[in-house]
Amino acid sequence: MGVSATGQTRLATPLRTVSPDSVDFGVRALKGADLKMLFIRGLIGKEAATVPPKCVPDKEPSSALLPNASLPSPSTTRSSPILSPPVLRIPFHGREHYVWRGRVSLLPVDAAESARLDVLHRTIYIFALRYKLHLSDLLPAIRAGQFRVLNVAYSTALWATWMMELYPTQIHIVGIDIERVHPAWLQCRHENLELLFPVDYNDRVWGGLTPASFDYLHMDNLSASVADWSALLRTALRYRKPCTGRIELVLLDWTPRSYKDSPTDFPRATRRMRDWYDDLKTATTHLGFLIAYRQDIGALLHSAGFVDVCEEIVRIPLCKDTGSKHDEEIAMCFRGGMSDPAGQAYQGMAMQPFTQVLGYTPERVFEACELVARIPYYGEVRLYHDLHIWTARKPAL
């Protein structure tokens, strides 16, 4: 069930699924169960799939697209050390962070963090959304050619890579981020993929990008990364094409929720996770980069000038005992990235704010995060996070 920006409850549009047999890894066709297990083993084990999946939309044959459609020349300028200061990386309590404009990043930028982000992408797009890379209806515009995508805060560029596999010749993707965490060879692999850094998406101007030149803007996993949501959305509107330009926000609310839907019924065994989140929310609020999900995103989109604002909400279960096979698959993938025995994923989210704001020692952070990481494995616990997908359009001038 979804909730519109006007507050009216509406049924979410059923998500179209793709037949697992049609997903091509570039090696061989795989059955549905094998495909999903390959993803999960790649996330949990030591050997991940090196070739990203090619997701094919159901009932939309590739011949319906325009394989020979011409693409516009890039209207971007790569960041120059003269205009953008170099991003310094520093060790920080066993992890690697970057320093940007005198501020240490809240989240690390090392291999462990890249793995966590990739897990979130797979959890969201492969399992929760059933192989849907976007909920916006983009196919008519893509068929028309000259389709430009702006991926804000592209992180590991996994979503951008999948989009290039899905629409290899029909779109041109430009990604912007402050620091590079994607493989250095990735951009060379895709002719129509351009990854720019350092570009701070919290600025009012995004590098050398041309305003009103993009058909679609995609943002996801921006927790603790945005200083001013109102300003960010106003800037996003500026770079959208009028009338047809669309935006899609995929935002995870890290608030742990009980299936009993009552704060007083929050399971005793899981209160450590609620306490951990409350501390993280307090610390990141003090730093000005909130981990907490903004409940007024719909109103902010309207205020920025977008129209046709809609929301979809999907539950991300943390525990396997959910009664649904689909939910169990989501939970299994999510735990594979967030609940390692050492609690490394939770440590990466908490170390900087806990030590710098709350005065925790690193040892105390390690201990707290290890306990939190174990909670999803308790059989009697049923918790979940909410995933919010917002779509909107820029009106005509």
Secondary structure, DSSP 8 states (H G I E B T S, - for coil): -EE-TTS-EE---------GGG-B-SS-B--HHHHHHHHHHHHHSS---SS--B---TT--GGGS-TT------------TTTS---EEEEETTEEEEEETTEE-SS--SHHHHHHHHHHHIIIIIIISSS-S--S--HHHHHTS-EEEEEET-TT-HHHHHHHHHSTTTEEEEEE-SS--S-TTHHHH-TTEEEE-S--TTSSS-TT--TT-BSEEEEE--TTT-S-HHHHHHHHHHHB-TTT-EEEEEEEEEEEEETT--GGG--GGGHHHHHHHHHHHHHHHHHT---S--TTHHHHHHHHT-EEEEEEEEEEE-SS-SS-HHHHHHHHHHHHHH--TT-HHHHHHHHHHHHHTS---HHHHHHHHHHHHHGGG-TT--EEEEEEEEEEE----
